[in-house]
Amino acid sequence: MSALPEKQALNVVAIGGGTGLSTLLRGLKRYVRGSEDQALPAAATISSLTAIVTVSDDGGSSGRLRKEFNVLPPGDIRNCIVALSEEEELLSRLFQYRFRAGEGLKDHNFGNLFLLALSDLTGDFAEAVRLSSEVLATRGRIFPATTSHVQLEAQMDDGSRVLGETNITASKRRIVNLRMLPENAEPIADAIAAIQQADLITIGPGSLFTSLVPNLLVNAVPKAICDSHAVKVYVCNLMTQANESLDLSAADHIRAIYDHAHCELFDYAIINNAKAPTELREKYAQEGQEQIAVDVDRIHALGVKSILGNYLDVYRREEDGAPVVRHNTQRVSEELVKIGINAKRAPQPSL
């Protein structure tokens, strides 16, 4: 696969949050024109890469900073900055450094504090993100889904309502519906422009109700995606989550996204069909998690084409060395680029 001419190179928008989005960005950045990594046969096929990141986190270091300084939660955005950075070594490690002691400092990430300081200096969180991205020489742009201070409220299967992402994640009840407070949160104009100009838009992987759906509750975002001429791809999670998606199949995930976006978004879904190692499946089962069931017929009935393959890898967490399943970022990114290129090269219908 040769590099595309400049006028044909892809404008890519990746939407999500949490570990899933940063994992995906780490793979996509290798295809960005000007990247130092020219080892891939399809290198330099992305001319513009934009990440749109959910900002509803209210736990951990991000939650503490949000409460104490009335700033948007920086954690997911920090992870995306590091993932897109060309400075993979010292600066990346510095941004991810977590203080282990110190009154008021313990458990904070340096990158979170850096974003907080820049936000205070500039008076603009989005500008702080842009400047931080410059410092780490990122291979793409990063926008919060909204600069409004938002909270999530979930309606559970017993009719109760749970306020706040941390409480929602901790709940033992199944989530039926999600809404954002305030309901009139507005997006950043540059994020909407990126969606409108995109050739390829991805949503996922990530926690269904706390990483993916919140982006679609921001005013104008789902309509911009639906109206975009881009090819739209859902990257399905590998595992269910005990309260967010227990027993939900791949088609159920897509249906939940459609219900909250109030439109049918996707052309394709990239879905793993490889089994995780037995010992890992048993470990996840103890935590109420299992691999997501692949129901191709129901996905097709939603108007979505399934792309099945082995997209699973086993990694060890940095903090404790425990094995976890994650997407193989190289294989997923290669598939996404292929979809984008084929869609862009396809003849356009005459008006």
C-alpha positions in Angstrom: 0.0 0.0 0.0 1.7 3.1 -1.2 1.4 6.6 0.4 -1.5 8.7 -0.9 -0.9 11.9 -2.8 -1.5 15.0 -0.5 -5.0 15.7 -2.0 -6.1 12.1 -1.3 -4.6 11.6 2.2 -7.1 11.0 4.9 -8.5 13.4 7.5 -9.3 11.2 10.5 -11.3 12.0 13.6 -11.2 9.5 16.5 -13.9 10.0 19.2 -14.0 8.4 22.6 -12.2 8.4 26.0 -10.4 6.3 28.5 -7.8 3.7 27.7 -9.4 2.7 24.5 -9.0 6.0 22.7 -5.4 6.5 23.7 -4.6 2.9 22.6 -6.1 3.6 19.2 -4.3 6.9 18.8 -1.0 5.3 19.5 -1.5 3.2 16.4 -3.0 5.8 14.1 -0.2 8.3 14.7 2.2 6.1 12.9 0.3 6.8 9.6 0.4 10.6 10.0 2.3 12.4 7.3 5.6 13.5 8.7 5.8 10.8 11.3 9.2 9.6 12.2 8.0 6.0 12.0 8.3 5.1 8.3 8.4 1.3 8.9 4.8 0.7 7.9 4.0 0.1 4.2 1.1 2.5 4.5 3.0 5.3 6.3 2.0 8.9 5.5 -1.6 8.2 4.6 -3.2 10.5 7.2 -2.8 14.2 6.6 -4.8 15.3 9.7 -5.6 13.3 12.9 -8.0 14.8 15.4 -9.1 13.3 18.8 -12.4 14.3 20.4 -12.3 13.3 24.1 -15.0 13.0 26.7 -14.7 15.2 29.8 -17.1 13.7 32.3 -14.6 12.0 34.6 -15.1 12.9 38.3 -12.8 10.4 40.0 -9.1 10.0 40.9 -6.7 12.8 40.2 -8.9 14.3 37.5 -11.9 14.4 39.8 -9.9 16.0 42.7 -8.7 18.8 40.4 -12.1 19.3 38.9 -13.6 19.8 42.4 -10.8 21.9 43.8 -10.1 24.2 40.8 -13.3 24.0 38.8 -11.3 22.8 35.8 -12.3 20.2 33.2 -11.0 16.7 34.1 -7.6 16.4 32.4 -6.9 12.7 32.7 -8.2 11.3 29.4 -6.9 14.2 27.5 -3.4 13.8 29.1 -3.4 10.1 28.0 -4.2 11.2 24.4 -1.5 13.8 24.4 1.0 11.2 25.5 -0.3 8.6 23.0 0.1 11.1 20.1 3.5 12.4 21.2 6.6 11.8 19.2 8.5 12.2 22.4 7.8 8.7 23.6 10.5 8.6 26.3 11.3 11.2 28.8 8.6 13.8 28.3 5.9 11.1 27.9 7.0 9.4 31.1 7.1 12.8 32.9 3.5 13.6 31.8 2.4 10.2 33.1 4.4 10.4 36.4 2.2 9.9 39.4 3.3 11.4 42.7 3.6 8.7 45.4 3.8 11.0 48.4 3.3 14.6 49.6 0.3 16.3 51.2 -2.0 17.4 48.4 0.3 15.9 45.7 -0.1 12.1 46.3 -1.8 10.3 43.4 -1.8 13.3 41.1 -0.3 13.0 37.7 2.3 15.6 36.6 0.5 15.9 33.3 -2.8 16.7 35.0 -1.1 19.5 37.1 0.7 20.8 33.9 -2.7 21.1 32.1 -4.2 22.7 35.2 -1.4 25.3 35.4 -1.6 26.1 31.6 -5.4 26.4 31.9 -5.1 28.9 34.7 -2.4 30.9 32.8 -4.4 31.1 29.6 -7.9 31.1 31.0 -8.8 28.6 28.3 -8.7 24.8 28.8 -8.8 24.1 25.1 -5.8 26.4 24.6 -4.0 24.6 27.4 -4.5 21.3 25.6 -3.1 22.8 22.4 0.0 24.2 24.1 0.6 21.0 25.9 0.4 19.1 22.6 3.0 21.5 21.2 5.3 20.7 24.1 5.1 17.0 23.4 5.1 17.4 19.6 1.9 15.4 19.1 1.0 14.0 15.7 -2.5 15.3 15.9 -5.0 17.7 17.5 -6.9 17.0 20.6 -10.2 18.7 21.6 -12.4 18.1 24.6 -15.9 17.2 23.5 -17.1 20.3 25.3 -15.6 23.0 27.6 -18.8 23.0 29.7 -18.5 21.5 33.2 -20.8 18.5 32.7 -22.0 15.6 34.8 -23.5 12.3 33.7 -26.8 11.0 35.1 -27.8 7.4 34.4 -31.2 5.8 34.7 -30.8 2.3 35.9 -32.9 -0.8 35.2 -34.8 -0.5 38.6 -35.9 3.1 37.7 -33.3 4.7 40.0 -31.1 7.6 38.9 -27.4 7.8 39.6 -25.4 11.0 39.3 -21.7 11.3 38.5 -19.4 9.0 36.4 -17.7 7.5 39.5 -21.1 6.6 41.1 -22.4 5.2 37.8 -19.3 3.0 37.4 -19.6 1.7 40.9 -23.3 0.9 40.7 -24.4 -2.7 40.5 -27.5 -1.9 38.4 -27.7 -2.1 34.6 -27.7 1.3 32.8 -30.8 1.9 30.7 -30.3 5.5 29.6 -27.7 8.2 30.0 -28.1 12.0 30.0 -25.7 14.9 30.4 -26.2 17.8 32.8 -26.5 20.5 31.7 -28.3 19.3 28.6 -27.2 22.3 26.5 -23.4 21.6 26.6 -21.9 23.1 23.5 -19.0 21.6 21.5 -15.8 23.4 20.4 -16.2 24.9 16.9 -12.9 23.4 15.7 -14.1 19.9 16.8 -17.3 20.2 14.7 -15.2 21.5 11.8 -12.9 18.5 12.0 -15.9 16.2 11.9 -17.3 18.0 8.9 -14.0 17.8 7.0 -13.3 14.1 8.0 -12.8 11.3 5.5 -12.8 8.7 8.3 -14.6 8.9 11.7 -14.0 6.3 14.4 -15.9 5.8 17.7 -14.5 3.3 20.2 -13.1 1.3 21.8 -14.0 2.5 25.2 -16.5 2.1 28.1 -19.9 2.3 26.4 -21.7 4.7 28.7 -18.8 6.6 30.3 -16.4 7.0 27.4 -18.3 6.8 24.1 -22.0 7.9 24.7 -21.1 11.1 26.5 -19.5 12.6 23.4 -22.8 12.0 21.6 -24.8 13.9 24.3 -23.0 17.2 23.4 -25.1 19.5 21.3 -24.5 19.3 17.5 -22.0 16.4 17.7 -24.2 13.5 16.7 -25.8 15.6 13.9 -22.4 16.6 12.6 -21.3 13.0 12.5 -24.5 11.8 10.8 -24.3 14.6 8.2 -20.6 14.0 7.5 -19.7 12.3 4.2 -16.9 10.4 6.1 -16.9 6.6 6.4 -17.8 5.9 10.0 -16.5 2.9 11.9 -17.3 1.5 15.3 -14.3 -0.2 17.0 -16.0 -2.7 19.3 -14.8 -3.4 22.8 -13.1 -6.7 23.6 -14.8 -7.4 27.0 -18.1 -6.5 28.6 -18.1 -4.4 31.8 -19.9 -5.6 34.9 -22.4 -2.7 35.1 -22.0 -0.8 31.8 -22.5 -3.6 29.3 -23.0 -6.9 31.1 -24.5 -9.5 28.6 -24.6 -6.9 25.8 -23.6 -8.2 22.4 -21.7 -6.3 19.8 -25.0 -5.4 18.1 -26.4 -4.2 21.5 -23.5 -1.8 21.8 -24.2 -0.3 18.5 -28.0 -0.1 19.3 -27.2 1.8 22.5 -25.0 4.3 20.7 -27.8 4.8 18.1 -30.4 5.3 20.8 -28.4 8.1 22.4 -27.2 9.7 19.1 -30.8 9.5 17.7 -29.4 8.5 14.3 -27.7 5.6 12.7 -24.0 6.4 12.6 -21.9 3.5 11.4 -20.9 2.0 8.0 -18.6 -0.6 9.5 -17.8 -2.3 12.8 -14.4 -3.7 13.6 -15.0 -6.7 15.9 -12.5 -9.1 17.5 -13.4 -12.8 17.1 -10.3 -14.3 18.6 -10.5 -15.9 22.1 -8.5 -14.6 24.9 -6.2 -17.1 26.8 -8.3 -19.4 29.0 -6.6 -18.2 32.3 -7.4 -14.6 31.4 -11.0 -15.4 30.5 -11.4 -17.1 33.9 -9.8 -14.0 35.6 -12.2 -11.6 33.9 -15.2 -13.9 34.7 -14.4 -13.5 38.4 -14.9 -9.8 37.9 -18.2 -10.3 36.0 -16.7 -9.7 32.6 -16.6 -11.8 29.5 -15.7 -11.4 25.8 -18.4 -9.6 23.8 -20.6 -11.9 21.8 -20.4 -11.3 18.0 -23.9 -11.4 16.5 -23.2 -10.6 12.8 -26.8 -11.0 11.6 -28.1 -8.5 14.1 -25.3 -6.1 13.2 -26.1 -6.4 9.5 -29.7 -5.7 10.3 -28.6 -2.4 11.7 -27.1 -1.5 8.4 -23.5 -2.1 9.5 -20.9 -4.2 7.8 -18.9 -6.4 10.2 -15.1 -6.7 9.9 -14.0 -9.7 12.0 -10.5 -10.6 12.9 -7.9 -11.2 15.6 -7.6 -7.7 17.1 -6.7 -8.9 20.6 -3.4 -8.8 22.5 -2.3 -9.4 26.0 -0.4 -6.7 27.8 0.9 -6.2 31.3 -0.3 -3.2 33.3 2.5 -0.8 34.2 1.3 -0.3 37.8 1.3 -3.9 38.9 2.3 -6.1 35.9 -1.1 -7.9 35.8 -2.0 -9.3 32.4 -4.9 -7.6 30.7 -6.5 -7.8 27.2 -6.1 -4.8 24.9 -6.7 -4.1 21.3 -3.7 -4.7 19.0 -3.3 -1.1 18.0 -1.3 -1.9 14.9 -3.8 -4.3 13.4 -6.8 -2.1 14.2 -5.1 1.0 12.8 -4.1 -0.8 9.7 -7.7 -2.0 9.1 -9.1 1.5 9.7 -6.6 3.1 7.3 -7.6 0.5 4.7 -11.3 1.3 5.1 -10.6 5.0 4.8 -8.4 4.7 1.7 -10.9 2.4 -0.1 -13.8 4.7 0.7 -11.9 7.7 -0.5 -10.9 6.0 -3.8 -14.4 4.7 -4.5 -16.2 6.6 -7.2 -18.6 9.2 -5.9 -22.2 9.1 -7.1 -23.1 11.9 -9.5 -25.5 14.5 -8.5 
